């Protein structure tokens, strides 16, 4: 034991480290179920879902264009980019700005406010509880050496430069639990849980309601249409039958080849 080592009391583990970890896990689980109760059940916009699926199909077509014959690719491109009834063609008069719709839709704004409150209020109360009852405790020690750059992250609330960097304060332990329990919540609550801030919760809604947070579907469809027009088709399976026949003959001519 060196001069910078500390002897951690077992009561700190029993009354600070373990309760703080358990409380953070319980608060995360409670926040998950409260968010599910506050979440309003509204059907997604069918038009926005269709537009998102069209964009995905057009991207798949661009990615695998060389794996289908040129005639088939041209037919599919006309099906998407036709100026009369193409799926990617949006007339100027029908361009719908989903960002303006977001501000005029009270249900969407209310859902965002509920999700933000369910995230901010528990974190604020928990941080106040930790800062009042557990401030100044050295709660744990990391079993490997660290550089001085980690001092501000691991020893928040302890103003002692003589303490080794591997020691973790109670306040820093709170932040480590706050940002490091995502994997545990995924195991307990599943992948689609309400503990990944509010951002991950809205990813599914963003895919179903394309452009709801700023993207214009007319611009998205137009950009995908232009990208499909620029594709230069090069048949990747040219004379594939002859090449397959050559490879098969080479295999059959090998003395050690067996069926």
C-alpha positions as a printed Julia matrix, in Angstrom:
259×3 Matrix{Float64}:
   0.0     0.0     0.0
   1.44    3.37   -1.06
   0.94    6.74    0.53
  -1.79    7.63   -1.99
  -3.87    4.51   -1.3
  -7.01    4.75    0.82
  -8.66    2.11    2.96
 -12.32    2.1     1.93
 -14.73    1.32    4.74
 -17.13   -1.53    4.09
 -19.97    0.62    5.41
 -19.44    2.98    2.47
 -20.05    0.01    0.2
 -23.14   -1.04    2.16
 -24.68    2.42    2.67
 -23.48    4.41   -0.35
 -22.31    2.27   -3.27
 -24.95   -0.48   -3.22
 -27.99    1.73   -2.38
 -27.02    4.26   -5.04
 -26.73    1.54   -7.69
 -30.0    -0.1    -6.67
 -31.85    3.23   -6.65
 -30.56    4.11  -10.12
 -31.76    0.77  -11.51
 -35.17    1.08   -9.84
 -35.61    4.67  -11.04
 -34.78    3.62  -14.59
 -37.33    0.8   -14.5
 -39.96    3.11  -12.95
 -39.29    5.77  -15.58
 -39.75    3.16  -18.3
 -43.24    2.19  -17.11
 -44.28    5.79  -16.36
 -43.27    6.8   -19.89
 -45.3     3.93  -21.32
 -48.35    5.07  -19.33
 -47.96    8.68  -20.47
 -47.43    7.74  -24.09
 -50.5     8.49  -26.16
 -51.69    5.79  -28.53
 -52.14    7.42  -31.91
 -51.93    5.81  -35.31
 -49.04    6.92  -37.51
 -49.63    8.95  -40.64
 -50.25    6.41  -43.42
 -49.03    8.8   -46.1
 -45.74    9.39  -44.28
 -45.24    5.64  -43.78
 -45.8     4.99  -47.48
 -43.35    7.73  -48.45
 -40.7     6.28  -46.15
 -41.18    2.79  -47.6
 -40.91    4.16  -51.15
 -37.61    5.83  -50.3
 -36.24    2.59  -48.82
 -37.28    0.58  -51.88
 -35.69    3.14  -54.21
 -32.44    2.94  -52.24
 -32.46   -0.85  -52.47
 -32.94   -0.52  -56.22
 -29.96    1.81  -56.53
 -27.8    -0.52  -54.44
 -28.63   -3.66  -56.42
 -29.15   -2.1   -59.85
 -26.32   -4.05  -61.47
 -27.73   -7.39  -60.32
 -30.83   -7.17  -62.52
 -30.98   -6.89  -66.33
 -30.9    -3.46  -67.91
 -34.46   -3.78  -69.2
 -35.77   -4.6   -65.74
 -33.84   -1.74  -64.18
 -35.17    0.77  -66.71
 -38.73   -0.42  -66.12
 -38.35    0.0   -62.37
 -36.76    3.42  -62.76
 -39.67    4.58  -64.91
 -42.04    3.18  -62.28
 -40.39    5.38  -59.64
 -39.4     8.48  -61.65
 -42.25    8.86  -64.09
 -43.23   12.53  -64.33
 -46.93   11.68  -64.46
 -47.55    9.07  -61.75
 -44.11    8.01  -60.51
 -43.81    7.09  -56.85
 -40.92    9.52  -56.3
 -42.45   12.39  -58.26
 -44.07   15.04  -56.04
 -45.95   17.9   -57.74
 -45.07   21.34  -56.51
 -48.57   22.03  -55.25
 -48.64   18.88  -53.1
 -45.36   19.42  -51.25
 -46.16   19.0   -47.59
 -43.89   20.48  -44.95
 -43.98   18.01  -42.06
 -42.05   20.4   -39.83
 -44.95   22.87  -39.89
 -47.31   19.98  -39.21
 -45.33   19.07  -36.09
 -45.9    22.5   -34.57
 -49.6    22.47  -35.45
 -50.19   18.95  -34.08
 -50.93   19.23  -30.32
 -50.66   15.47  -29.74
 -47.1    15.31  -31.06
 -46.03   18.33  -29.02
 -47.66   16.86  -25.9
 -45.84   13.54  -26.42
 -42.49   15.32  -26.7
 -43.19   17.3   -23.51
 -44.17   14.14  -21.6
 -41.03   12.32  -22.69
 -38.81   15.24  -21.73
 -40.49   15.59  -18.32
 -40.22   11.86  -17.62
 -36.49   12.13  -18.25
 -35.62   15.48  -16.64
 -37.64   15.3   -13.41
 -36.26   11.93  -12.14
 -32.7    12.91  -13.01
 -33.02   16.26  -11.23
 -34.49   14.74   -8.08
 -31.97   11.89   -8.03
 -29.01   14.23   -8.47
 -30.29   16.45   -5.65
 -30.66   13.38   -3.43
 -27.13   12.17   -4.22
 -25.63   15.62   -3.81
 -27.3    16.12   -0.41
 -26.75   12.72    1.23
 -23.68   11.26   -0.49
 -21.54   14.26   -1.39
 -17.83   13.88   -0.62
 -17.72   10.07   -0.31
 -15.06    7.96   -2.0
 -17.29    5.11   -3.05
 -15.15    2.71   -5.09
 -11.81    2.08   -6.71
 -11.17    0.98  -10.29
  -8.82   -2.05  -10.36
  -6.49   -0.65  -13.04
  -4.43    2.56  -13.31
  -5.72    5.62  -15.14
  -4.2     8.87  -16.36
  -4.87   12.31  -14.9
  -7.36   13.08  -17.63
  -9.92   10.88  -15.88
  -9.71   12.78  -12.57
 -12.45   15.28  -13.38
 -14.74   12.48  -14.55
 -14.16   10.01  -11.7
 -13.64   12.36   -8.74
 -16.41   14.89   -9.15
 -17.03   16.57   -5.8
 -13.6    15.69   -4.31
 -10.99   18.46   -4.39
  -7.96   16.41   -3.4
  -5.18   16.15   -5.97
  -3.25   13.71   -3.78
  -5.9    10.98   -4.18
  -5.14    8.42   -6.86
  -7.15    8.77  -10.07
  -8.54    5.24   -9.81
 -10.77    6.2    -6.85
 -14.38    7.07   -7.74
 -16.46    9.59   -5.83
 -20.14    9.04   -5.06
 -21.22   11.82   -7.39
 -19.17   10.38  -10.24
 -20.59    6.95   -9.47
 -24.05    8.46   -9.98
 -23.08    9.72  -13.44
 -21.46    6.39  -14.34
 -24.71    4.63  -13.45
 -26.76    7.23  -15.27
 -24.94    6.74  -18.57
 -23.67    3.18  -18.15
 -26.79    1.19  -17.29
 -28.18    1.21  -20.83
 -27.01   -2.34  -21.5
 -28.53   -3.59  -18.24
 -31.85   -1.93  -19.03
 -31.78   -3.54  -22.48
 -31.45   -6.95  -20.84
 -34.18   -6.29  -18.26
 -36.67   -4.27  -20.28
 -35.78   -5.23  -23.84
 -34.27   -3.23  -26.67
 -37.24   -0.88  -27.07
 -37.24    0.66  -23.59
 -37.89    4.18  -22.36
 -34.57    4.69  -20.56
 -32.39    5.68  -23.54
 -32.95    9.42  -23.03
 -35.82   10.5   -25.27
 -33.85   10.28  -28.48
 -33.89    6.55  -28.97
 -37.57    6.44  -28.14
 -38.36    8.82  -30.99
 -36.27    7.02  -33.64
 -39.1     4.63  -34.46
 -41.57    7.51  -34.63
 -39.19    9.43  -36.89
 -38.99    6.53  -39.34
 -42.77    6.14  -39.39
 -43.4     9.88  -39.65
 -40.67   10.88  -42.04
 -39.74   14.51  -41.74
 -41.63   15.11  -38.53
 -38.59   16.77  -36.96
 -37.4    18.96  -39.75
 -36.88   16.91  -42.92
 -39.11   17.77  -45.87
 -40.49   14.61  -47.54
 -40.73   16.42  -50.88
 -36.99   17.13  -50.78
 -36.24   13.57  -49.67
 -38.26   12.07  -52.51
 -36.73   14.52  -54.99
 -33.19   13.71  -53.89
 -33.87    9.98  -54.19
 -35.37   10.54  -57.64
 -32.27   12.45  -58.79
 -30.0     9.75  -57.39
 -31.9     7.06  -59.26
 -31.64    9.06  -62.49
 -27.86    9.24  -62.14
 -27.36    5.49  -61.83
 -25.34    4.05  -64.74
 -26.42    0.45  -65.19
 -23.64   -2.07  -65.76
 -24.84   -5.66  -65.92
 -22.78   -7.49  -63.31
 -23.93  -10.97  -64.41
 -22.92  -10.72  -68.06
 -22.47  -14.17  -69.63
 -22.95  -15.74  -66.22
 -24.05  -19.05  -67.78
 -20.78  -19.38  -69.71
 -18.73  -18.49  -66.66
 -20.61  -21.0   -64.52
 -20.09  -23.65  -67.2
 -16.35  -22.91  -67.28
 -16.03  -23.17  -63.51
 -17.99  -26.44  -63.47
 -15.77  -27.93  -66.18
 -12.67  -26.96  -64.2
 -14.05  -28.66  -61.13
 -14.94  -31.82  -63.04
 -11.52  -31.95  -64.65
  -9.79  -31.9   -61.28
  -8.54  -35.42  -60.44
  -9.25  -35.14  -56.73
 -12.79  -33.76  -57.18
 -15.6   -35.95  -55.84
 -19.36  -35.4   -55.68
